[in-house]
Amino acid sequence: MPRSLFPVQLKIIFFTATELPGIMADFLTTVSKKIIQSDTWEPTDPYVEVPYNTMVVKTEVRNGTTPVWGEALYLIGRFSPLVRIIKISLEGHAAIQKDRIISSFFIDLFLISESNPSAVFLPTLGPTWIFLYGSPREYTISTDQDGLSEGMSEAVCYKGRLLMAIECHPVNAENTLTMNIQKETGIEFPEAHIFSMKRTFLLFGCIYYVSMIDKSFGNTTISFELSIDPIGYLNPQELTAAIRNPVSLLTRAYPRISIDNNKDYFRLPIDLQKTILFTKYLFHDYIYRMALSNRLKHAFKYLVLIKFI
């Protein structure tokens, strides 16, 4: 974002999210259903939070794993030239405990805008689906793994998708002496034709080698699961049954063996016969668009190479 474009109005639109996990323990879910007495109630109350500087703006809390917001959050004021990262956090509201983070991610405003003042291309994104990743889907009282959902380190599990968009417009400098926030509701959903048709994709993976397993795992066996959304995800009861009767999305349980008689680190006996996992997933087909994007990148590299020859 060039300096000449300040001050601006940054508009972040949140339409909906889908495939979110529940964030209540089983016993809390059972008790809540009896109290609320609703068949449509689900054990998660998500909302989106956007912090900036000392201010925080949030959407309304919605119940369900597929919440619908249709809200726009405005950040209006003089953005500092050094601030180029916006954090977006999807959280679950908790009536008793502290709100738990489902997933967080960062958007670099420089990557969705043009720094050349003559281009006048302010930050623009979407509408698009943002894939969310974080800590394991299972809810636990312990918060030891919540840091995986902060967006600061590599996550370990798929947590859902968020449909959002970003727009930016210049505003009158006289009305933006101080930073302020606003909210707008009733935002209409984007037209369906802007998204590609959905296709069923076969997702597969191969596990070649696993080592440096810490001894803190104890003497338990280790297996691997391939999942995205509820597709492939197994709850504890299903997981126990699948271990007895192997399925395509779960490996057999491997015992640990020491690495060269090292008692601190272990490996799994995956040697000659490698493990293959696969599952199916229904999603928008972006193959054509990605092919064009890759061609443009290669053309750009080729032109740069010619320029310096």
N, C-alpha and C positions, 0 to 999 in steps of 0.2 A: 504494500500500500504506500504510494508516494506521499511525501509530506504535504504536497499541495492539495491533497484530497480531504484533509481534515478541516472541519469536523464532519462526521458522518453519522448516519443512522443505520446500525447493523440490525437486520431483521432475521431472526432465526425461527423457522416454522417447524413445528412438530405435528405430524399428521396422525400417525399410529405406530404401534409396535406389535410384533407377533412372535410366537414361539418362545415366550419368556418362561423361566422356571418358577416354580412355587418357592416361597421363602419362609415357610412355616414348617415346624416339625410336625410329624404325623399326629401326635396327640393334641397339639394346638389346632390343627386343621379339623379334627373330629369334634372338639369342643366348640369351635367357632361355627361350624355348620349347624350344630344343635341349637346354638343361641340365636343365630340369624334366621334359621329355618328357610333357607332358599336353595333351590337346586342349581341355580346359575352362579352362585357365589364360588369364587376360586381363591386359593390361599396366597394371593399376592395383590398388593395395592401399589402399583408403580406410579412414579411421576418423574419428570425430567428437570434437572437443576443445571443452571448455567451461572457459574460464579465469574465475576470480573472485578479485579481490584478488591475493594472492600464491600462490594455489593453482590447480592445473590438474587436471581430471579428464577421462579419455578412455575411449572404448569400445575394444573389441578391434579389431585390424586384420583385415579380410576382403578376400579377393581377388575381383575382378570388378567389372563396371560396374553390377551389381544386387546389392550386398551386403545381407545380412540380419543384423541385430544382435539385436534383441529385448532391449535392455539399458536399465536405468534408472540415471541418475546423480543422486545426492542431494547437495544443498548444505544443510547443517544448521547453524544458528547464528543469531546476532543480525545481521540485515541492516541496514546503515546506511540511515537515511531518505533520504539523498542519492543512494544507489545505486539506480537504476531501470532500468539497461540491462544486459542479459545478452548476451554475445557467443557465438555458436555458429559454429564453424569446421569445415568438412569438408576434411580434408587427405589427401594421398596419401603413404603410407610409402615411403621410399627407402632401400635398403640401402647405397648408396654415397654419394650426395649428401644434402643437407639435405632434409627433408620439404617437399613443395610444397603450397601452399594451393590447393585446387580452387575453393572459394567460401566466403565468410564473410558473415554477416548479423547484425543486432542486433535484439533483441526488447525493446520498452519494456514493463516490467511494469505501468506505470500504464495502458496501453491495454488490458490483459487483466484488469484488476481494478477494484474500486470504492474510491475514496479515502474515502468516507463510512464512519466507524467503525460506524455502526448497520447498514450493509448487510451487513457480514461476507462480502464476496465477494473471496476471495483470488485471486491470479493463476491463471487457468485457460485452457488453449488446446488445441484439437484433441480427438482425433487429426485431423491435417490435413496436406495436402501443402504443402511450402514450395518455391517455385521458386527455383532457384539461378542466379546470374549472376556473371560474372567476366571474366577475360582470355580471349583467343582459345583455341579448343579444341586447336589444334596445340601439341604439346610442343616446346619449344626449350631448349637449354642456357642461353641468356641469360635473365636474370630481370628484364629491363627493364620488362615489362608485368605482373609479378606483383602490383603494387600495385592493379591493377584487381579482384583477387579478395579484397582485404582488407575490402571492404564500406564503405570510407570515402569512395569516390568512385563516379561513375557507371560501371557495367560495360558491356561491349560485346558479350557473347556469353552465350547460354543454356548452362548447365553441368549441368543435371539437376534432379531433384526429391528432396526428403527428407521422409519420413513420420515425424512426431514428435508429441509431446503434452507438455503441462506441467500439473502438479498442484501444489497447495500446501496444507500442513496446519500448524496451530499445534502447537507442542511445549512440553514442560516447560522453563521457563527455567533450572532448576537444572542441567540436563544439557547446556546450550549455552553454557557460559562461554567456550568457544573455538570457532571455526569449524572444522567437520570435513566430510569428504566420504565417501561410501559408494557402492558399486556393487551392482546386482542384475541377474542374468541370467535367461534363460528367461521373459521377458515375452511373454505371448500377444498375437497380432495382434488388432487391433480387428475386430469383426464386419463382414462385407462389406456388410451392408445400410445401414450408416451413410453410405456413399458413394453418390452419385447414379449412375445408369446412364451408361455411356459412349456418346458419340456422335462422329461424325466431323465436325470443324469445318474450314471453309475459311478459312485465314489469308491475308490479302492486304495489300499495302502499295503506296503510290505515292511515287515520288521526284520532288519538284517542282523542287528547286534545290540545287546543291552548290557552295559557294564557300569562300574562305579556306583553300585547300589549301596547305600549306607546301611550299617548294621542296625540302625534304629528301627528298621522295618521288622526286626525280629525274625522268627522262623516261619512267618506266613508265606504262602505261595503268591505269585504275582501273575496277573493276566491283563490283557489289553482289550479295550473296547473302542470301536469306531462308531461314532454317533454324531448326528446333527439334528437339532430340534428333538422332539420325542422319537424320531426315526433312529432306531439303533440304541436309544438310551434305555437302560434297564434299571428299574428300581431294585432295592436290595432283595426283594422276594424273587423277582424275575432273574436277577443275577445268580442267585443260588441254584435255581432250576437250570439255567443255561450252562453252568459249570458242569453239571451232570450230563447234559445233552448239548454238546457244542453246536453253536450256530455260526453263520457266516460273519457276524459282526463282533464276535467275541473269541479270543484265543483260549486255548486250554490253560490251565494253571501250571506255571513253571516253578519248580523249586530253585532256590538260590544255591549257587556253588561259589566257593571262595576263589579269588583271583591269585593264583600262584601261592596258595597257603597264607594269603593275607587275611587276617581276621577282622579287619576294619571295612573292607569293601568286597562286594560280591558281583557276580554276573549271572545271566540266565543262560541255560544250555540251548541256545539257538545257533546251531552250527551249520550242518549241511542242508537241512530242510528248513527253509524260511517260512514264516507265517504270513499268509495273505488274508486280509480283511476286506469286505466290501458291503455296501448298502446302497439303496436307491434314494434319490431326493428330487422333489419337484420344485423347479425354480425357473425364473426368466432366462431365456436364451440370449446371452450377450456375446456369443462367439463372433458374429459378424462385426459388431462394434469393436471388439478387442482386436480383431484382425486388422481393421483399418487403423486403429491406434498404434499397433506394432509397426505397420508399414510406414506411418508418418515418422515414428521414432527412428527407424532405420534410414529413411530418406534424409532426415535431419543430420544424422551422424555422417552420412555419405557426403552431403553438401559441405559440412564443416571440414571434413577431410580434404575435399577438393580445394577449399579456400586456403588451406595452409600448405598445399603442395606447391 
